[in-house]
Amino acid sequence: MKIRIEKASCVGNARCAAVSEELFPLNDDGYIAVDAVDVPPGMEQIARRGARACPERIIFVVEEE
């Protein structure tokens, strides 16, 4: 599983980081610092929760087959 993030559209609500700072790191200004993340095994549910927490809906979970 991967997370894809439209980083340029982040407005800094930081709700994703409140779910998991490991998966959704913020930069010094409080905006998402990455545009993609490989989700470690066992963190899939947290990744989905973080994506749902984003009010801008700029975080996408990509299920791999």
C-alpha distances in whole Angstrom, upper triangle without the diagonal:
4,7,10,13,17,18,22,22,21,25,24,24,22,20,17,18,20,17,16,17,15,12,14,17,21,23,27,27,25,23,19,19,16,14,11,9,6,6,8,8,10,9,7,11,12,9,10,14,14,13,16,18,18,21,21,18,17,13,11,7,6,5,5,9
4,7,10,13,15,18,19,18,22,21,21,19,19,15,16,19,16,15,16,14,10,12,15,18,20,24,24,22,19,16,16,12,11,7,6,5,5,9,11,13,11,9,12,12,9,10,13,12,11,15,17,16,20,19,16,14,10,8,6,5,7,7,11
4,7,10,12,15,15,14,18,17,18,16,15,12,13,16,14,13,14,12,9,9,12,15,17,21,21,19,16,12,13,10,8,5,5,6,7,11,13,14,11,10,12,11,7,9,12,10,8,12,13,13,16,15,12,10,7,6,5,6,9,11,14
4,7,9,12,12,12,16,16,17,16,16,13,15,18,16,15,16,15,11,11,13,15,17,20,20,18,15,11,12,9,6,5,7,9,10,14,17,18,15,13,15,14,11,12,14,12,10,13,14,13,15,14,11,8,6,5,6,7,11,12,16
4,5,9,9,9,12,13,14,13,14,11,13,16,15,15,15,15,11,10,12,12,14,18,17,15,12,8,10,7,5,6,8,12,13,17,19,20,17,16,17,15,12,13,14,11,9,12,13,10,13,11,9,6,5,6,9,10,14,16,20
4,6,6,7,11,12,14,14,15,13,15,18,18,18,17,18,15,12,14,14,15,18,17,15,11,9,11,9,6,9,12,15,17,20,23,24,21,19,20,19,15,16,17,14,12,14,15,11,13,10,9,5,7,8,12,13,17,19,22
4,5,5,9,10,13,12,14,12,14,17,17,17,16,16,14,11,12,11,11,14,13,12,8,6,8,7,5,9,12,16,17,20,24,24,21,20,21,19,16,17,18,14,13,16,15,12,14,11,11,8,9,11,14,16,19,21,25
4,6,8,11,13,14,16,15,16,19,20,20,19,20,17,14,15,13,13,15,13,13,9,9,10,10,9,12,16,19,21,24,27,28,25,24,25,23,20,20,21,17,16,18,17,14,15,11,12,9,11,14,17,19,22,24,28
4,6,9,11,13,14,14,16,18,19,19,19,20,18,15,15,14,14,17,14,13,10,10,12,12,11,14,17,20,21,25,27,28,24,23,23,21,19,19,19,16,14,16,15,11,11,8,9,7,10,13,16,18,22,24,28
4,6,8,9,11,11,12,15,16,16,15,17,15,12,12,10,11,14,11,10,6,7,10,11,10,13,16,19,20,23,26,26,22,22,22,19,17,17,17,14,12,14,13,9,10,7,9,7,9,13,16,19,22,24,28
4,6,8,11,12,13,15,17,17,17,19,17,14,14,11,12,13,10,9,7,9,12,14,14,17,19,22,23,26,29,28,25,24,24,21,19,19,18,15,14,15,13,10,9,8,11,10,12,16,19,22,25,28,32
4,5,8,10,10,12,14,15,14,16,15,12,11,9,10,11,8,5,5,7,10,13,14,17,18,21,21,24,27,26,23,23,22,19,18,19,17,14,14,15,12,10,10,10,12,12,13,17,19,22,25,28,32
4,6,8,9,10,12,14,13,16,15,12,12,10,12,13,11,8,8,9,13,15,16,18,19,22,21,24,26,25,22,22,21,18,17,17,15,12,12,13,10,8,8,9,12,12,13,16,19,22,25,28,31
4,5,5,6,9,10,9,13,12,9,9,8,10,12,11,7,7,8,11,13,14,16,16,19,18,21,23,22,19,19,18,15,14,15,13,10,11,12,9,8,10,11,12,12,12,16,17,21,23,26,30
4,5,5,7,9,10,13,12,9,11,11,14,16,14,11,10,10,14,15,16,17,16,19,18,20,22,21,17,17,15,12,12,13,10,7,9,9,6,6,8,10,11,12,11,14,16,19,22,25,28
4,5,5,6,8,10,8,6,9,9,13,15,15,11,10,9,12,12,13,13,13,15,14,16,18,17,14,14,13,10,9,10,8,5,7,8,6,6,9,11,11,11,9,12,13,16,18,21,25
4,5,5,4,8,7,5,6,7,11,13,13,9,10,8,10,12,14,14,13,16,14,16,19,18,14,15,14,11,10,12,11,7,10,12,9,10,13,14,14,14,12,15,15,19,21,23,26
4,6,7,10,10,9,10,10,14,15,15,12,12,12,14,15,17,18,16,18,17,18,20,18,15,16,14,11,12,13,10,8,11,12,9,10,13,15,15,16,14,17,17,21,22,25,28
4,7,9,9,8,11,12,16,18,18,14,14,13,15,16,17,16,15,16,14,15,17,15,11,12,11,7,8,10,7,6,9,10,8,10,13,15,15,15,13,15,15,18,19,22,25
4,5,5,6,8,11,14,16,17,14,14,12,13,13,15,14,12,14,11,12,14,13,10,11,11,7,8,11,9,7,10,12,11,12,16,17,16,16,13,15,14,17,19,21,24
4,6,5,5,8,11,13,15,11,12,10,11,12,14,14,12,14,13,13,16,15,12,14,14,11,11,14,12,10,13,15,13,14,17,18,18,17,14,17,16,19,21,23,26
4,6,6,10,12,15,17,14,14,11,11,11,14,12,10,11,10,10,13,13,10,13,14,10,10,14,13,11,13,16,15,16,19,20,19,18,15,16,16,18,19,20,24
4,6,10,13,16,17,14,13,10,10,9,11,9,7,9,7,9,12,12,9,10,11,8,7,11,11,8,10,13,13,13,17,17,16,14,11,13,12,14,16,17,21
4,7,10,13,14,11,10,7,8,7,9,9,8,11,10,13,16,16,12,13,14,10,9,12,11,8,9,13,11,11,14,15,14,12,10,12,12,15,17,19,23
4,7,10,11,9,8,6,6,7,10,11,10,13,13,15,18,18,15,16,17,14,12,15,15,11,13,16,14,14,17,17,17,15,13,15,16,18,21,22,26
4,7,8,5,5,4,5,8,11,13,13,16,16,18,22,22,18,19,20,16,15,18,17,13,14,17,15,13,16,16,17,15,14,17,18,21,23,25,29
4,5,5,6,6,5,9,12,14,15,18,19,21,25,25,22,23,24,20,19,21,20,17,18,20,18,16,19,18,19,17,16,19,21,23,26,27,31
4,6,8,9,9,12,16,18,19,22,23,24,28,28,25,26,26,23,22,24,23,19,21,23,20,19,21,20,22,20,20,23,25,27,30,31,35
4,6,9,9,13,16,19,20,23,24,26,29,29,26,27,27,23,22,24,23,19,20,22,19,17,18,18,20,18,19,22,24,27,30,32,35
4,7,8,12,14,17,18,21,21,23,26,26,23,24,23,20,19,21,19,16,17,18,16,14,15,15,17,15,16,19,21,24,27,29,33
4,6,9,11,14,15,19,19,22,25,25,22,22,22,19,17,19,18,14,15,17,14,12,13,13,14,12,13,16,19,21,24,26,30
4,6,8,10,11,15,16,18,22,22,18,19,19,16,14,16,16,12,12,15,13,11,13,12,13,11,10,13,15,18,21,23,27
4,7,9,11,14,15,18,21,22,19,20,21,18,16,18,18,14,15,18,17,15,17,16,16,13,13,15,17,19,22,23,27
4,6,7,11,13,15,19,20,17,17,19,17,14,16,17,14,14,17,17,15,17,16,15,12,11,13,14,15,18,19,23
4,7,11,13,16,19,21,18,17,19,17,14,16,17,14,13,16,16,14,17,15,14,10,9,10,12,13,16,17,21
4,7,9,13,16,18,15,14,17,15,12,14,16,13,12,16,17,15,18,16,15,11,9,9,10,10,13,14,18
4,6,9,12,14,12,11,14,13,10,12,14,12,12,16,16,16,19,18,16,14,10,10,10,10,12,13,16
4,6,9,12,10,10,13,13,10,13,15,14,14,17,18,18,22,21,19,16,13,12,10,10,11,10,14
4,6,8,6,7,10,9,7,10,13,12,12,15,17,17,21,21,18,17,13,12,9,10,10,11,14
4,6,6,7,11,10,9,13,15,14,15,18,19,20,24,24,22,20,17,16,13,13,13,13,15
4,6,7,10,11,11,13,15,16,17,19,20,22,26,26,23,22,19,17,14,14,12,12,14
4,6,8,9,10,12,13,14,16,18,19,21,24,26,23,23,19,18,15,15,14,14,16
4,6,5,6,9,10,11,12,14,15,17,21,22,20,19,15,15,12,13,13,14,17
4,5,5,6,9,10,11,13,14,16,20,20,18,17,14,12,9,11,10,11,14
4,5,5,6,9,10,11,12,15,18,20,17,17,14,13,10,13,12,14,17
4,5,5,6,9,10,10,13,16,18,16,16,13,13,11,14,14,16,19
4,5,5,6,9,10,11,15,16,13,13,9,9,7,10,11,14,17
4,5,5,6,9,10,14,15,12,12,9,8,7,10,10,14,17
4,5,5,6,9,12,14,12,13,10,11,10,13,14,17,20
4,5,5,7,10,12,10,11,8,10,10,13,15,18,21
4,5,6,9,10,7,8,5,6,7,11,13,16,20
4,6,8,10,7,10,8,9,10,13,15,19,22
4,6,9,8,10,9,11,12,16,18,21,25
4,5,5,7,7,10,12,16,18,22,25
4,6,8,10,12,15,18,21,24,28
4,6,8,11,14,17,20,24,27
4,6,8,11,14,17,20,23
4,6,10,13,16,19,22
4,7,10,13,16,19
4,6,10,13,16
4,6,9,13
4,6,10
4,7
4
